[in-house]
Amino acid sequence: MTIFFISDLHLHASRPEATQAFYKFLTEQAASAEALYILGDFFDAWIGDDDDAPLAAEVAAKLKALSESGTKVFLMHGNRDFLLGQKFVRSAGAALLEDPTVIDLYGTRTLLMHGDSLCTQDTEYMAMRQQLRSEAWQAQVLAQPI
């Protein structure tokens, strides 16, 4: 069986051609796969699951259809969509993975990660990343109205 790994699609309403290409991939390739792993920066930005932008609902519906057809769907946070939450994950019929995660890929331990945590020489980014990924900061931001 086939497993797909994708990342950094940066889906955004201003780039409908990228979204349509993704939908085509879902129907023409991913539909026959065992699993689809989306390893971060799926959306160009994600400000919270309470954002009712049409793109988010449409993408969730397409992923849900894929999931219901038998393809397992996994999502991982990236540096642009780290606020992606359980509401979206459930509506997409997906499972949210920690970054990093180790999976068993046909008998081989395989490390999955978005990769921005490897920018260790960019100390300013690493400090900002630590703040942005803290539960307290995220709770404070997500409590704000859009």
C-alpha positions in Angstrom: 0.0 0.0 0.0 1.1 3.6 -0.6 1.7 6.2 2.1 2.1 9.9 1.2 4.0 12.6 3.1 3.5 16.2 2.2 4.3 19.5 3.8 4.4 23.2 3.2 1.5 23.5 0.9 0.7 26.9 2.4 -2.9 26.8 1.3 -4.5 30.3 1.1 -7.6 31.7 -0.5 -5.4 33.9 -2.6 -3.8 30.8 -4.3 -6.8 28.8 -5.6 -4.6 27.0 -8.1 -2.6 25.4 -5.2 -5.8 24.4 -3.5 -7.2 22.9 -6.7 -4.0 21.0 -7.3 -4.2 19.6 -3.7 -7.8 18.5 -4.3 -6.7 16.8 -7.5 -4.0 15.0 -5.6 -6.5 13.8 -3.0 -8.8 12.3 -5.7 -6.2 11.0 -8.1 -3.5 9.7 -5.8 -4.3 9.9 -2.0 -7.7 8.2 -2.4 -6.0 4.8 -2.9 -3.4 5.3 -0.2 -3.1 3.7 3.2 -2.3 7.1 4.8 -1.6 10.7 4.2 0.8 12.6 6.5 0.6 16.4 6.3 3.7 17.6 8.1 3.1 21.2 8.8 2.4 24.5 7.1 -0.6 23.0 5.5 -2.2 26.4 5.6 -0.3 29.6 5.0 -1.5 30.9 8.4 -3.9 29.6 11.0 -5.2 32.0 13.7 -7.5 29.5 15.4 -10.2 27.0 14.8 -12.9 29.7 15.3 -11.9 31.3 12.0 -14.8 30.5 9.8 -13.1 31.2 6.5 -14.6 29.1 3.7 -11.3 27.6 2.7 -10.9 25.9 6.0 -14.3 24.3 5.9 -13.8 23.2 2.3 -10.4 21.6 3.0 -11.8 19.9 6.1 -14.6 18.4 4.1 -12.2 17.1 1.4 -10.0 15.5 4.1 -13.0 14.1 5.9 -14.2 12.4 2.7 -10.7 11.0 2.1 -10.6 9.7 5.7 -14.1 8.2 5.4 -13.0 6.4 2.2 -10.4 4.5 4.2 -7.2 6.6 3.9 -5.8 7.6 7.3 -5.1 11.3 7.6 -2.5 12.7 10.0 -1.7 16.4 10.6 1.3 18.0 12.2 1.8 21.6 13.2 4.2 23.7 11.2 5.6 27.1 12.0 2.6 28.9 10.3 -0.3 26.7 11.4 0.8 25.8 15.0 -2.6 27.0 16.3 -4.4 24.3 14.3 -6.6 22.7 16.9 -8.8 19.7 17.7 -11.9 21.3 16.2 -10.4 21.4 12.7 -8.7 18.0 13.2 -12.0 16.3 14.1 -13.8 18.0 11.2 -11.2 16.7 8.8 -11.4 13.2 10.2 -7.7 13.3 11.0 -5.3 12.7 13.9 -2.9 15.3 15.2 0.7 14.2 15.6 3.3 15.7 17.9 6.3 17.3 16.4 8.5 15.3 16.3 6.9 11.8 16.1 8.4 8.4 15.4 6.3 6.0 13.4 6.8 2.4 12.3 7.0 2.5 8.5 6.8 -1.1 7.4 9.2 -2.2 10.1 11.5 0.8 10.0 11.4 3.4 12.8 10.9 6.7 10.9 11.1 10.2 12.3 8.5 12.7 11.2 8.9 16.4 11.9 8.1 19.7 10.3 11.7 20.8 10.5 11.7 24.3 11.8 13.0 23.0 15.2 16.3 22.3 13.4 17.0 26.0 12.8 19.1 26.0 15.9 21.6 28.6 14.8 18.8 31.2 14.4 18.6 31.9 18.1 16.0 34.7 17.7 13.7 32.4 15.9 14.2 29.6 18.4 13.3 31.9 21.3 10.2 33.1 19.4 9.3 29.5 18.6 9.5 28.5 22.2 7.2 31.4 23.2 4.7 30.7 20.4 4.5 27.0 21.2 3.9 27.5 25.0 0.5 26.5 26.2 0.1 29.7 28.2 0.8 32.0 25.2 -1.5 29.9 22.9 -4.3 30.0 25.4 -4.0 33.7 25.7 -4.0 34.3 22.0 -6.8 31.8 21.3 -9.0 33.4 23.9 -9.0 36.6 21.9 -11.8 37.2 19.3 -10.7 37.1 15.7 
